[in-house]
Amino acid sequence: MLSKKVIEDILNEALSTGGDFAEVFIENKSVNSMYMVDGKIEQALSGRDYGIGIRIFKDLFSVYAYTNKMDFENLIKTARKAAGALKGNHGDIVINLLKQEIENKHKILISPDSVEKIEKVKIMREAYKSAKEYDEVISQVRVNYSDSIQDVLIANSENLYVEDRRVRSRIGIESIASKGNEMQTGSYRPGASKGFELFNDIDVKEYGREASRIAKTMLGAKYAPSGKMPVIIDNEFGGVIFHEACGHGLEATSVAKGLSVFAGKLGEKIASDVVSAVDDGTLPNEWGSSNIDDEGHKTQRNLLIENGILKGYMIDKLNGRRMGMAPTGSSRRESYKFAPTSRMTNTFILPGKSNLEEMIKNTEKGIYAKYMGGGSVNPSTGDFNFSVMEGYIVENGKIKEPVRGATLIGNGPESLKKIDMVGDNLAHGQGMCGSVSGSIPANVGQPTIRIEEIVVGGRD
């Protein structure tokens, strides 16, 4: 990347007008993606992103600048321009960068750049074939493949100097079922912090069939009823509700500014006794994991909620200053073009003691949400609205006919308190999370849970 001497010169220049902290983030990232429609490659893209971000603090004031021109003169010029936003004198800060060796918890067996495109296309075709041949009602199948290798170097005026490599692979399968003028969609998008060995670890054919099964099931489904009722949300990607409606409210990005409904509530009861939740960036090879965060801190397991009590937040360095709290290895960014801030990694509700059968048996009339879709959330209030991709009526303790068009409408803090059963079948789902520091890979997860009452939007 760059020599220590050059980085030290950049940091010194960044502090030349009185800043009390300076940081550089250097990134070299290669990305490959392919898009298949009806068994044919419609698009194939390869790219490389290389650049540096320079950040300066003075108390609670922050300045950020970035460039992809990596010659020494331009790097010093960029640091000087950023420092120009501050007024003061150079303090007595001695920079002597000391490289830190970190344990790599995310071993890569087959680097994606060592695999020919024809092998990647072969995997896509297997997914396509299994999805398309599932049933004659499947009118179209789309398959996305992507892999990336991101090398980062992070150094700062506190003498931190650390490097990391992040490798990720993912495949997305979307099936469309058609009958007359009606169409329904099912999808599955597994991914991990792995190389091409991911496709030895998962069965893309099974994921293809599952995407088509969802689409076919929803094609003949009636519209969901509306009103307040119990809802059972299955494991894996069902955790997207906790991620959106509650997880973002536990990030220091909003907590430090008092824009979160959870601000100032450490030690208070915010959920039912059966709810405990963590954010854990250390899980080996999981989609949202890394060895270090984007400020160079080691990732860690952060306990957020324990038996309903708020135990912690996800904190970055700048917002940690505002809150008087230490960073938690939670600072993330899409690329060098974004200043980092507190973000989730792998966020999930911990397993409980119930199971799906118990939840169904104890539900007189409600909805079973097997797969969740997209939604929207207001982080300052926790109000959310999520679609159900695959849902079923639950009546007299039994799963009945499938229903479509269901939406779950509620409030994060209120819904946490209404979770009365948590299953023992924890699983994770993969997604991309957007916020002020860009779009990043994040796992959502949970066991199956039951919310004793929530508003279901549908058609009566």
KAKA-V452674 format. One record per residue. N is the residue number from 1. RES is the residue in three letters. SS is DSSP state (~ for helix, > for strand, _ for the rest). PSI is psi in whole degrees, -180 to 180 (* if undefined). Layout:
BEGIN
((N | RES | SS | PSI) (N | RES | SS | PSI))
END
This chain:
BEGIN
((1 | MET | _ | -97) (2 | LEU | _ | 156) (3 | SER | _ | 158) (4 | LYS | ~ | -40) (5 | LYS | ~ | -45) (6 | VAL | ~ | -43) (7 | ILE | ~ | -41) (8 | GLU | ~ | -40) (9 | ASP | ~ | -41) (10 | ILE | ~ | -45) (11 | LEU | ~ | -42) (12 | ASN | ~ | -41) (13 | GLU | ~ | -40) (14 | ALA | ~ | -28) (15 | LEU | _ | 5) (16 | SER | _ | -17) (17 | THR | _ | 23) (18 | GLY | _ | 6) (19 | GLY | _ | 152) (20 | ASP | _ | -1) (21 | PHE | > | 137) (22 | ALA | > | 151) (23 | GLU | > | 144) (24 | VAL | > | 143) (25 | PHE | > | 113) (26 | ILE | > | 132) (27 | GLU | > | 138) (28 | ASN | > | 108) (29 | LYS | > | 132) (30 | SER | > | 140) (31 | VAL | > | 137) (32 | ASN | > | 137) (33 | SER | > | 149) (34 | MET | > | 146) (35 | TYR | > | 123) (36 | MET | > | 133) (37 | VAL | > | 127) (38 | ASP | _ | 41) (39 | GLY | _ | 1) (40 | LYS | > | 139) (41 | ILE | > | 115) (42 | GLU | > | -27) (43 | GLN | > | 139) (44 | ALA | > | 123) (45 | LEU | > | 140) (46 | SER | > | 140) (47 | GLY | > | 166) (48 | ARG | > | 135) (49 | ASP | > | 125) (50 | TYR | > | 124) (51 | GLY | > | -178) (52 | ILE | > | 140) (53 | GLY | > | 137) (54 | ILE | > | 125) (55 | ARG | > | 141) (56 | ILE | > | 137) (57 | PHE | > | 147) (58 | LYS | > | 107) (59 | ASP | _ | -117) (60 | LEU | _ | 9) (61 | PHE | > | 137) (62 | SER | > | 140) (63 | VAL | > | 139) (64 | TYR | > | 137) (65 | ALA | > | 154) (66 | TYR | > | 160) (67 | THR | > | 155) (68 | ASN | _ | 10) (69 | LYS | _ | 110) (70 | MET | _ | 16) (71 | ASP | _ | 152) (72 | PHE | ~ | -46) (73 | GLU | ~ | -44) (74 | ASN | ~ | -37) (75 | LEU | ~ | -43) (76 | ILE | ~ | -41) (77 | LYS | ~ | -42) (78 | THR | ~ | -43) (79 | ALA | ~ | -39) (80 | ARG | ~ | -40) (81 | LYS | ~ | -43) (82 | ALA | ~ | -44) (83 | ALA | ~ | -26) (84 | GLY | _ | -16) (85 | ALA | _ | -11) (86 | LEU | _ | 150) (87 | LYS | _ | 120) (88 | GLY | _ | -169) (89 | ASN | _ | 154) (90 | HIS | _ | 124) (91 | GLY | _ | 176) (92 | ASP | _ | 72) (93 | ILE | _ | 120) (94 | VAL | _ | 124) (95 | ILE | _ | 118) (96 | ASN | _ | 89) (97 | LEU | _ | 132) (98 | LEU | > | 116) (99 | LYS | > | 133) (100 | GLN | _ | 131) (101 | GLU | _ | 130) (102 | ILE | _ | 149) (103 | GLU | _ | 132) (104 | ASN | _ | 108) (105 | LYS | _ | -2) (106 | HIS | _ | 75) (107 | LYS | _ | 137) (108 | ILE | _ | 124) (109 | LEU | _ | -38) (110 | ILE | _ | 102) (111 | SER | _ | 132) (112 | PRO | ~ | -31) (113 | ASP | ~ | -5) (114 | SER | ~ | 0) (115 | VAL | _ | 131) (116 | GLU | _ | 149) (117 | LYS | ~ | -31) (118 | ILE | ~ | -33) (119 | GLU | ~ | -36) (120 | LYS | ~ | -39) (121 | VAL | ~ | -35) (122 | LYS | ~ | -43) (123 | ILE | ~ | -43) (124 | MET | ~ | -41) (125 | ARG | ~ | -35) (126 | GLU | ~ | -43) (127 | ALA | ~ | -44) (128 | TYR | ~ | -49) (129 | LYS | ~ | -45) (130 | SER | ~ | -36) (131 | ALA | ~ | -44) (132 | LYS | ~ | -36) (133 | GLU | _ | 2) (134 | TYR | _ | -44) (135 | ASP | _ | 154) (136 | GLU | _ | -17) (137 | VAL | _ | -11) (138 | ILE | > | 108) (139 | SER | > | -25) (140 | GLN | > | 146) (141 | VAL | > | 133) (142 | ARG | > | 136) (143 | VAL | > | 130) (144 | ASN | > | 135) (145 | TYR | > | 141) (146 | SER | > | 148) (147 | ASP | > | 156) (148 | SER | > | 149) (149 | ILE | > | 117) (150 | GLN | > | 116) (151 | ASP | > | 130) (152 | VAL | > | 148) (153 | LEU | > | 127) (154 | ILE | > | 129) (155 | ALA | > | 150) (156 | ASN | > | 175) (157 | SER | _ | -1) (158 | GLU | _ | 18) (159 | ASN | _ | 14) (160 | LEU | > | 138) (161 | TYR | > | 110) (162 | VAL | > | 149) (163 | GLU | > | 155) (164 | ASP | > | 152) (165 | ARG | > | 128) (166 | ARG | > | 124) (167 | VAL | > | 129) (168 | ARG | > | 146) (169 | SER | > | 148) (170 | ARG | > | 151) (171 | ILE | > | 140) (172 | GLY | > | 133) (173 | ILE | > | 126) (174 | GLU | > | 122) (175 | SER | > | 141) (176 | ILE | > | 122) (177 | ALA | > | 136) (178 | SER | > | 144) (179 | LYS | > | 111) (180 | GLY | _ | -127) (181 | ASN | _ | 3) (182 | GLU | > | 141) (183 | MET | > | 142) (184 | GLN | > | 150) (185 | THR | > | 143) (186 | GLY | > | 146) (187 | SER | > | 159) (188 | TYR | > | 135) (189 | ARG | _ | 70) (190 | PRO | _ | 147) (191 | GLY | > | 167) (192 | ALA | > | 165) (193 | SER | _ | 68) (194 | LYS | _ | 167) (195 | GLY | _ | -151) (196 | PHE | _ | -12) (197 | GLU | _ | -16) (198 | LEU | ~ | -38) (199 | PHE | ~ | -3) (200 | ASN | ~ | -20) (201 | ASP | ~ | -21) (202 | ILE | _ | 161) (203 | ASP | _ | 97) (204 | VAL | ~ | -27) (205 | LYS | ~ | -42) (206 | GLU | ~ | -40) (207 | TYR | ~ | -37) (208 | GLY | ~ | -45) (209 | ARG | ~ | -37) (210 | GLU | ~ | -41) (211 | ALA | ~ | -43) (212 | SER | ~ | -35) (213 | ARG | ~ | -42) (214 | ILE | ~ | -48) (215 | ALA | ~ | -46) (216 | LYS | ~ | -43) (217 | THR | ~ | -43) (218 | MET | ~ | -21) (219 | LEU | ~ | -39) (220 | GLY | _ | 8) (221 | ALA | _ | 151) (222 | LYS | > | 166) (223 | TYR | > | 145) (224 | ALA | _ | 149) (225 | PRO | _ | 168) (226 | SER | _ | 159) (227 | GLY | > | 180) (228 | LYS | > | 132) (229 | MET | > | 165) (230 | PRO | > | 145) (231 | VAL | > | 130) (232 | ILE | > | 122) (233 | ILE | > | 122) (234 | ASP | _ | 171) (235 | ASN | _ | -171) (236 | GLU | ~ | -118) (237 | PHE | ~ | -7) (238 | GLY | ~ | -23) (239 | GLY | ~ | -5) (240 | VAL | ~ | -29) (241 | ILE | ~ | -45) (242 | PHE | ~ | -43) (243 | HIS | ~ | -50) (244 | GLU | ~ | -51) (245 | ALA | ~ | -24) (246 | CYS | ~ | -42) (247 | GLY | ~ | -47) (248 | HIS | ~ | -32) (249 | GLY | ~ | -10) (250 | LEU | ~ | 3) (251 | GLU | > | 137) (252 | ALA | ~ | -21) (253 | THR | ~ | -41) (254 | SER | ~ | -33) (255 | VAL | ~ | -45) (256 | ALA | _ | -27) (257 | LYS | _ | 5) (258 | GLY | _ | 22) (259 | LEU | _ | 6) (260 | SER | _ | 144) (261 | VAL | _ | -13) (262 | PHE | _ | 2) (263 | ALA | _ | 135) (264 | GLY | _ | 18) (265 | LYS | _ | 18) (266 | LEU | _ | 134) (267 | GLY | _ | -6) (268 | GLU | _ | 158) (269 | LYS | > | 119) (270 | ILE | _ | -5) (271 | ALA | _ | 172) (272 | SER | _ | 163) (273 | ASP | _ | -25) (274 | VAL | _ | 0) (275 | VAL | _ | 121) (276 | SER | _ | 143) (277 | ALA | > | 149) (278 | VAL | > | 163) (279 | ASP | > | 122) (280 | ASP | > | 103) (281 | GLY | _ | 3) (282 | THR | _ | -8) (283 | LEU | _ | 123) (284 | PRO | _ | 123) (285 | ASN | _ | 14) (286 | GLU | _ | 156) (287 | TRP | _ | -40) (288 | GLY | _ | 7) (289 | SER | _ | 158) (290 | SER | _ | 165) (291 | ASN | _ | -38) (292 | ILE | > | 158) (293 | ASP | _ | -174) (294 | ASP | _ | 14) (295 | GLU | _ | 1) (296 | GLY | _ | 1) (297 | HIS | _ | 146) (298 | LYS | > | 137) (299 | THR | _ | 158) (300 | GLN | _ | 171) (301 | ARG | > | 116) (302 | ASN | > | 117) (303 | LEU | > | 120) (304 | LEU | > | -49) (305 | ILE | > | 134) (306 | GLU | > | 116) (307 | ASN | _ | 42) (308 | GLY | _ | -10) (309 | ILE | > | 132) (310 | LEU | > | 118) (311 | LYS | _ | -24) (312 | GLY | _ | 167) (313 | TYR | _ | 170) (314 | MET | > | 121) (315 | ILE | _ | 133) (316 | ASP | _ | 176) (317 | LYS | ~ | -48) (318 | LEU | ~ | -47) (319 | ASN | ~ | -25) (320 | GLY | ~ | -37) (321 | ARG | ~ | -44) (322 | ARG | ~ | -34) (323 | MET | ~ | -10) (324 | GLY | _ | 33) (325 | MET | _ | 154) (326 | ALA | _ | 150) (327 | PRO | _ | 153) (328 | THR | _ | 21) (329 | GLY | _ | 31) (330 | SER | _ | 13) (331 | SER | > | 126) (332 | ARG | > | 158) (333 | ARG | _ | 156) (334 | GLU | _ | -42) (335 | SER | _ | -177) (336 | TYR | _ | -13) (337 | LYS | _ | -4) (338 | PHE | _ | 137) (339 | ALA | _ | 141) (340 | PRO | _ | 160) (341 | THR | > | 176) (342 | SER | > | 129) (343 | ARG | _ | 161) (344 | MET | _ | 159) (345 | THR | _ | -85) (346 | ASN | > | 104) (347 | THR | > | 129) (348 | PHE | > | 154) (349 | ILE | > | 134) (350 | LEU | _ | 156) (351 | PRO | _ | 148) (352 | GLY | _ | -153) (353 | LYS | _ | 0) (354 | SER | > | 179) (355 | ASN | _ | 169) (356 | LEU | ~ | -42) (357 | GLU | ~ | -43) (358 | GLU | ~ | -43) (359 | MET | ~ | -45) (360 | ILE | ~ | -46) (361 | LYS | ~ | -32) (362 | ASN | _ | 15) (363 | THR | _ | 115) (364 | GLU | _ | -45) (365 | LYS | > | 121) (366 | GLY | > | -159) (367 | ILE | > | 138) (368 | TYR | > | 112) (369 | ALA | > | 100) (370 | LYS | > | -42) (371 | TYR | > | 132) (372 | MET | > | 153) (373 | GLY | > | -148) (374 | GLY | > | 178) (375 | GLY | > | -174) (376 | SER | > | 152) (377 | VAL | > | 145) (378 | ASN | > | 104) (379 | PRO | _ | -29) (380 | SER | _ | -22) (381 | THR | _ | -23) (382 | GLY | _ | 3) (383 | ASP | > | 135) (384 | PHE | > | 163) (385 | ASN | > | 114) (386 | PHE | > | 141) (387 | SER | > | 152) (388 | VAL | > | 117) (389 | MET | > | -40) (390 | GLU | > | 118) (391 | GLY | > | 161) (392 | TYR | > | 150) (393 | ILE | > | 138) (394 | VAL | > | 127) (395 | GLU | > | 130) (396 | ASN | _ | 43) (397 | GLY | _ | 19) (398 | LYS | > | 148) (399 | ILE | > | 127) (400 | LYS | > | -141) (401 | GLU | > | 153) (402 | PRO | > | 151) (403 | VAL | > | 148) (404 | ARG | > | 169) (405 | GLY | _ | 13) (406 | ALA | _ | 141) (407 | THR | > | 145) (408 | LEU | > | 122) (409 | ILE | > | 121) (410 | GLY | > | -164) (411 | ASN | > | 132) (412 | GLY | ~ | -58) (413 | PRO | ~ | -40) (414 | GLU | ~ | -41) (415 | SER | ~ | -37) (416 | LEU | ~ | -38) (417 | LYS | ~ | -16) (418 | LYS | _ | 5) (419 | ILE | > | 112) (420 | ASP | > | -10) (421 | MET | > | 135) (422 | VAL | > | 129) (423 | GLY | > | -179) (424 | ASP | _ | 17) (425 | ASN | _ | 57) (426 | LEU | _ | 134) (427 | ALA | > | 158) (428 | HIS | > | 150) (429 | GLY | > | 157) (430 | GLN | > | 140) (431 | GLY | > | 176) (432 | MET | > | 130) (433 | CYS | > | 129) (434 | GLY | > | 140) (435 | SER | > | -163) (436 | VAL | _ | -21) (437 | SER | _ | 24) (438 | GLY | > | -167) (439 | SER | > | 126) (440 | ILE | > | 153) (441 | PRO | > | 134) (442 | ALA | > | 138) (443 | ASN | > | 141) (444 | VAL | > | 151) (445 | GLY | > | 161) (446 | GLN | > | 162) (447 | PRO | _ | 176) (448 | THR | _ | 136) (449 | ILE | > | 159) (450 | ARG | > | 129) (451 | ILE | > | 121) (452 | GLU | > | -26) (453 | GLU | > | 130) (454 | ILE | > | 155) (455 | VAL | > | 125) (456 | VAL | > | 123) (457 | GLY | > | 130) (458 | GLY | _ | -151) (459 | ARG | _ | 125) (460 | ASP | _ | *))
END
